[in-house]
């Protein structure tokens, strides 16, 4: 059996650019040298996207289940057989319904260990809402499904930014923060830098919540009452955390280059500088769970769906990241095995 990493791929919203970037990524046969892709969706949906894009030199190997996997081809598991209306560039009920069907099938195989990692194409967080999906995004869905504590971590070769709070309104951020919450996120971030990125003794910068990191309490007390105690708690257990730093000058000054990762307090505080510095080359990694999930750093992009304008670079980077993290975890597990255990 091939030792190539089996990457499961959920197709996201069928009316967005998800299937387009998947096709473009694996149209490059060199991708098959590093992994065996398993797309969870429908060959009919794939055919519609190929026809619109006028791509005639590519097709998926259609299989009924992971047992039929072909290790030298891009595979597609048929998750449904009914005809589905595709309305490229539009948010529809079917767009969310079949995005969820794909995600559920992929996470099923991820749970059983049939695939090694999951890469998710973008969903519309509105039309996917249902009794089965009552979450603000993939991160929260997977955290609930795999019963862990996670950290949304944006990654590229030059910068890694995690967020203490995920998809919540700005007016709820301050009340959602606590010293225990930030302490926990710092421990997850430290562990993932060591385990998943093979960084020895990582240095982590922590951003303040308020302008100028509170100016010694003049512009808010969260730094003194919550963030600094969390940093001190982290240091007490061996986490090299520093800060809090004023977010406005931290990136413009290049100070971020002195650290292995950064913990921001809320979504936009972390993702705006990350995407400004690395848009199209970044990856969203759900750190802290016992499974591996990555995704590109863009959304469904309805405005360019079906126009052959979507760039696949971020999706390709998500594939690379999933493969690298899987290899690093295997290496970490191996070097941390009990040396007194004798293997027969």
C-alpha positions as a printed NumPy array, in Angstrom:
array([[  0.   ,   0.   ,   0.   ],
       [  1.223,   3.524,  -0.802],
       [  2.651,   5.574,   2.048],
       [  1.59 ,   8.829,   0.436],
       [ -0.531,  11.025,   2.672],
       [ -4.27 ,  10.67 ,   2.029],
       [ -5.794,  14.149,   1.922],
       [ -9.577,  14.399,   2.194],
       [-11.124,  17.465,   0.584],
       [-14.576,  18.909,   1.207],
       [-15.745,  20.962,  -1.779],
       [-17.415,  23.854,   0.04 ],
       [-20.225,  25.87 ,  -1.512],
       [-20.98 ,  24.39 ,  -4.942],
       [-21.672,  27.879,  -6.341],
       [-18.369,  29.366,  -5.185],
       [-14.774,  28.878,  -6.305],
       [-14.076,  25.774,  -4.203],
       [-14.384,  23.157,  -6.934],
       [-12.596,  25.462,  -9.362],
       [ -9.466,  25.77 ,  -7.21 ],
       [ -9.563,  22.037,  -6.436],
       [ -9.586,  21.184, -10.147],
       [ -6.828,  23.68 , -10.928],
       [ -4.683,  22.365,  -8.064],
       [ -4.828,  18.712,  -9.069],
       [ -4.731,  19.397, -12.773],
       [ -1.026,  19.771, -11.982],
       [  0.005,  16.101, -11.843],
       [  3.023,  16.959,  -9.693],
       [  0.678,  17.332,  -6.725],
       [  0.139,  13.583,  -6.878],
       [  3.805,  13.073,  -5.975],
       [  3.195,  14.372,  -2.45 ],
       [ -0.297,  13.139,  -1.608],
       [ -3.317,  11.134,  -2.689],
       [ -6.33 ,  13.469,  -2.876],
       [ -9.848,  12.299,  -2.036],
       [-12.537,  14.828,  -2.963],
       [-15.942,  14.385,  -1.322],
       [-18.646,  15.582,  -3.66 ],
       [-20.254,  14.745,  -6.972],
       [-18.791,  14.041, -10.399],
       [-21.746,  15.941, -11.883],
       [-20.794,  19.073,  -9.933],
       [-17.177,  18.638, -11.016],
       [-18.241,  18.258, -14.659],
       [-20.265,  21.465, -14.539],
       [-17.273,  23.401, -13.235],
       [-14.908,  21.829, -15.785],
       [-17.299,  22.692, -18.615],
       [-17.657,  26.314, -17.513],
       [-13.884,  26.617, -17.181],
       [-13.35 ,  24.816, -20.525],
       [-10.976,  22.356, -18.876],
       [-10.977,  19.213, -20.989],
       [ -7.694,  17.595, -19.971],
       [ -8.61 ,  16.639, -16.415],
       [-10.994,  14.269, -14.688],
       [-11.393,  12.634, -11.291],
       [-11.217,   8.915, -10.619],
       [-14.771,   8.259,  -9.379],
       [-15.01 ,   5.872,  -6.437],
       [-17.788,   4.694,  -4.14 ],
       [-15.699,   4.676,  -0.961],
       [-12.177,   5.068,   0.372],
       [-11.681,   1.319,  -0.139],
       [-11.547,   1.918,  -3.899],
       [ -8.825,   4.568,  -3.648],
       [ -6.381,   4.892,  -6.547],
       [ -3.073,   6.176,  -5.203],
       [ -1.856,   7.663,  -8.474],
       [ -4.965,   9.641,  -9.401],
       [ -7.102,  12.431,  -7.932],
       [-10.1  ,  10.561,  -6.506],
       [-13.691,  11.688,  -6.042],
       [-16.111,   9.92 ,  -3.73 ],
       [-19.696,  10.23 ,  -4.909],
       [-21.541,  11.596,  -1.869],
       [-24.846,  12.056,  -3.697],
       [-26.237,  11.031,  -7.069],
       [-29.183,  13.37 ,  -7.534],
       [-28.982,  16.257,  -9.994],
       [-28.337,  19.576,  -8.291],
       [-28.897,  23.049,  -9.701],
       [-25.627,  24.963,  -9.797],
       [-26.011,  28.758,  -9.839],
       [-22.453,  30.015,  -9.972],
       [-21.93 ,  33.231,  -8.064],
       [-25.139,  32.964,  -6.062],
       [-25.949,  31.995,  -2.502],
       [-28.569,  29.258,  -2.608],
       [-30.043,  26.713,  -0.22 ],
       [-28.465,  23.901,  -2.253],
       [-25.076,  25.6  ,  -1.982],
       [-25.152,  25.151,   1.778],
       [-26.902,  21.775,   1.777],
       [-24.325,  20.025,  -0.382],
       [-21.373,  21.813,   1.211],
       [-22.506,  20.217,   4.468],
       [-23.023,  16.814,   2.817],
       [-19.447,  16.935,   1.553],
       [-18.089,  18.057,   4.929],
       [-19.938,  15.356,   6.851],
       [-18.699,  12.621,   4.515],
       [-15.118,  13.861,   4.768],
       [-15.147,  14.181,   8.555],
       [-16.622,  10.68 ,   8.78 ],
       [-13.558,   9.24 ,   7.056],
       [-11.306,  11.538,   9.088],
       [-12.838,  10.196,  12.31 ],
       [-12.258,   6.585,  11.278],
       [ -8.68 ,   7.241,  10.209],
       [ -9.386,   6.41 ,   6.573],
       [ -7.77 ,   9.716,   5.57 ],
       [ -4.777,  11.41 ,   7.179],
       [ -5.881,  15.042,   7.007],
       [ -8.726,  17.269,   5.862],
       [ -8.569,  20.332,   3.617],
       [-11.797,  22.316,   3.464],
       [-12.819,  24.525,   0.56 ],
       [-14.758,  27.661,   1.579],
       [-18.346,  27.558,   2.805],
       [-20.945,  30.302,   3.021],
       [-21.415,  30.585,   6.778],
       [-25.017,  31.726,   6.264],
       [-26.55 ,  29.24 ,   3.82 ],
       [-24.945,  26.207,   5.489],
       [-26.815,  26.813,   8.739],
       [-29.146,  23.934,   9.649],
       [-30.015,  21.588,  12.494],
       [-26.793,  19.717,  11.718],
       [-24.62 ,  22.825,  11.403],
       [-25.289,  25.51 ,  13.991],
       [-21.802,  27.003,  14.071],
       [-20.179,  30.234,  12.857],
       [-17.578,  28.336,  10.841],
       [-15.507,  25.233,  10.172],
       [-13.312,  25.811,  13.223],
       [-16.173,  25.667,  15.685],
       [-17.827,  22.726,  13.901],
       [-14.658,  20.642,  14.012],
       [-13.868,  21.636,  17.591],
       [-17.301,  20.384,  18.646],
       [-17.113,  17.236,  16.536],
       [-13.704,  16.186,  17.781],
       [-14.389,  17.29 ,  21.363],
       [-11.23 ,  19.28 ,  21.898],
       [-10.044,  22.813,  22.402],
       [ -8.765,  24.498,  19.286],
       [ -6.944,  27.568,  18.086],
       [ -7.532,  29.202,  14.727],
       [ -4.002,  29.678,  13.406],
       [ -3.173,  31.503,  10.19 ],
       [  0.075,  30.229,   8.712],
       [  2.586,  30.92 ,   5.999],
       [  6.358,  30.609,   5.773],
       [  6.98 ,  34.039,   7.31 ],
       [  4.26 ,  34.573,   9.895],
       [  1.879,  32.613,  12.134],
       [ -1.019,  34.355,  13.877],
       [ -3.519,  32.729,  16.229],
       [ -6.631,  34.36 ,  17.65 ],
       [ -7.893,  34.109,  21.221],
       [-11.502,  34.5  ,  20.072],
       [-12.883,  33.254,  16.756],
       [-16.028,  34.292,  14.888],
       [-17.811,  36.502,  17.417],
       [-19.113,  40.088,  17.237],
       [-16.686,  42.843,  18.187],
       [-18.956,  43.956,  21.022],
       [-18.593,  40.518,  22.608],
       [-14.799,  40.269,  22.436],
       [-13.852,  41.905,  25.755],
       [-16.35 ,  39.868,  27.763],
       [-15.199,  36.667,  26.048],
       [-11.6  ,  37.109,  27.154],
       [-10.252,  35.798,  30.43 ],
       [ -6.814,  35.033,  31.817],
       [ -7.648,  31.32 ,  31.714],
       [ -8.801,  31.504,  28.086],
       [ -5.671,  33.311,  26.904],
       [ -3.455,  31.012,  29.005],
       [ -5.066,  27.993,  27.351],
       [ -4.611,  29.428,  23.837],
       [ -0.946,  30.139,  24.569],
       [ -0.384,  26.539,  25.669],
       [ -2.071,  25.242,  22.496],
       [ -0.018,  27.606,  20.348],
       [  3.236,  26.62 ,  22.037],
       [  2.458,  22.912,  21.661],
       [  1.502,  23.174,  17.987],
       [  4.645,  25.159,  17.155],
       [  6.735,  22.353,  18.645],
       [  4.678,  19.361,  17.479],
       [  3.31 ,  20.507,  14.135],
       [  6.009,  22.912,  12.947],
       [  9.113,  21.437,  14.627],
       [ 10.11 ,  24.763,  16.207],
       [ 12.374,  24.299,  19.201],
       [ 11.737,  26.71 ,  22.134],
       [  9.261,  28.928,  20.25 ],
       [  8.847,  32.62 ,  21.095],
       [  5.281,  33.933,  21.118],
       [  4.194,  37.579,  21.003],
       [  0.867,  38.523,  22.589],
       [ -1.077,  41.541,  21.353],
       [ -3.026,  43.863,  23.616],
       [ -6.757,  44.345,  23.245],
       [ -6.972,  48.133,  23.544],
       [ -5.261,  50.923,  21.587],
       [ -1.613,  51.255,  22.665],
       [ -2.082,  48.075,  24.729],
       [ -4.116,  50.072,  27.229],
       [ -1.466,  52.725,  28.   ],
       [ -0.949,  51.394,  31.523],
       [ -4.659,  51.269,  32.179],
       [ -5.583,  54.676,  30.745],
       [ -7.402,  53.134,  27.749],
       [ -8.806,  49.974,  29.26 ],
       [ -7.883,  47.538,  32.012],
       [ -7.908,  44.239,  30.07 ],
       [ -4.152,  44.242,  29.606],
       [ -3.432,  44.627,  33.331],
       [ -6.259,  42.43 ,  34.611],
       [ -6.4  ,  39.651,  32.003],
       [ -3.626,  39.573,  29.414],
       [ -0.541,  40.141,  31.585],
       [ -1.639,  37.53 ,  34.177],
       [ -2.174,  35.052,  31.318],
       [  1.321,  35.743,  29.963],
       [  2.811,  35.249,  33.422],
       [  0.904,  31.983,  33.849],
       [  2.239,  30.796,  30.505],
       [  5.807,  31.643,  31.481],
       [  5.365,  29.667,  34.705],
       [  4.813,  26.474,  32.674],
       [  7.67 ,  27.063,  30.266],
       [  5.923,  28.964,  27.464],
       [  8.068,  31.837,  26.157],
       [  5.319,  34.453,  25.819],
       [  5.988,  38.19 ,  25.595],
       [  3.848,  41.308,  25.61 ],
       [  1.28 ,  42.641,  25.456],
       [  2.257,  44.621,  22.392],
       [  0.334,  47.483,  20.845],
       [ -1.209,  45.968,  17.723],
       [ -1.003,  49.077,  15.549],
       [  2.781,  49.42 ,  15.552],
       [  3.69 ,  45.773,  15.954],
       [  3.376,  44.832,  12.292],
       [  4.387,  48.096,  10.642],
       [  7.642,  48.15 ,  12.587],
       [  8.484,  44.61 ,  11.546],
       [  8.546,  43.532,  15.195],
       [  6.585,  40.416,  14.24 ],
       [  9.691,  39.024,  12.552],
       [ 11.32 ,  38.507,  15.96 ],
       [  8.777,  35.877,  17.003],
       [  7.753,  32.403,  15.886],
       [  4.044,  33.179,  16.323],
       [  1.642,  35.842,  17.516],
       [ -1.533,  35.569,  19.558],
       [ -4.095,  38.235,  18.631],
       [ -7.124,  38.921,  20.79 ],
       [ -9.797,  38.835,  18.073],
       [-10.423,  37.846,  14.473],
       [ -9.732,  41.039,  12.532],
       [ -6.825,  42.08 ,  14.753],
       [ -4.993,  38.983,  13.568],
       [ -6.377,  38.335,  10.103],
       [ -6.114,  41.834,   8.658],
       [ -2.318,  42.014,   9.038],
       [ -1.953,  38.355,   8.092],
       [ -3.845,  38.719,   4.834],
       [ -2.149,  42.036,   4.086],
       [  1.231,  40.362,   4.388],
       [  0.439,  37.035,   2.745],
       [ -2.874,  37.037,   0.848],
       [ -3.063,  34.14 ,  -1.581],
       [ -0.207,  32.291,   0.101],
       [ -1.702,  31.717,   3.545],
       [ -3.357,  28.764,   5.22 ],
       [ -5.908,  28.482,   8.014],
       [ -4.948,  25.635,  10.372],
       [ -7.186,  24.382,  13.183],
       [ -4.542,  23.773,  15.842],
       [ -5.025,  21.886,  19.082],
       [ -7.183,  18.987,  17.877],
       [ -6.177,  15.361,  17.415],
       [ -6.941,  15.67 ,  13.694],
       [ -5.38 ,  17.852,  10.994],
       [ -7.484,  20.385,   9.124],
       [ -6.328,  23.224,   6.907],
       [ -8.07 ,  25.536,   4.451],
       [ -7.164,  28.354,   2.05 ],
       [ -7.23 ,  31.911,   3.349],
       [-10.076,  33.076,   1.073],
       [-13.847,  32.73 ,   0.983],
       [-16.378,  31.497,  -1.573],
       [-15.689,  34.507,  -3.839],
       [-19.052,  34.431,  -5.622],
       [-18.07 ,  37.534,  -7.6  ],
       [-15.511,  35.579,  -9.665],
       [-16.986,  32.069,  -9.57 ],
       [-17.   ,  30.402, -12.979],
       [-14.954,  33.162, -14.613],
       [-11.604,  31.351, -14.534],
       [-10.183,  34.131, -12.356],
       [ -9.75 ,  32.2  ,  -9.121],
       [ -6.146,  31.6  ,  -8.073],
       [ -5.414,  28.184,  -6.616],
       [ -2.199,  29.194,  -4.835],
       [ -3.729,  29.382,  -1.353],
       [ -5.515,  26.05 ,  -1.783],
       [ -2.26 ,  24.47 ,  -2.914],
       [ -0.548,  25.904,   0.157],
       [ -3.292,  24.371,   2.331],
       [ -2.477,  20.962,   0.796],
       [  1.241,  21.443,   1.397],
       [  0.602,  22.554,   4.983],
       [ -1.603,  19.542,   5.74 ],
       [  1.085,  17.199,   4.395],
       [  3.875,  18.924,   6.307],
       [  1.924,  18.941,   9.572],
       [  1.093,  15.252,   9.19 ],
       [  4.765,  14.4  ,   8.622],
       [  5.853,  16.585,  11.544],
       [  3.344,  14.933,  13.871],
       [  4.542,  11.498,  12.88 ],
       [  8.126,  12.605,  13.521],
       [  7.191,  14.154,  16.872],
       [  5.413,  10.985,  17.975],
       [  8.383,   8.873,  16.962],
       [ 11.005,  10.884,  18.837],
       [  8.792,  11.056,  21.916],
       [  8.162,   7.319,  22.102],
       [  9.109,   5.711,  25.39 ],
       [ 12.762,   4.741,  24.851],
       [ 12.357,   1.89 ,  27.338],
       [  9.677,   0.256,  25.206],
       [ 11.126,  -2.7  ,  23.372],
       [  9.529,  -3.368,  20.008],
       [  9.487,  -6.915,  18.734]])
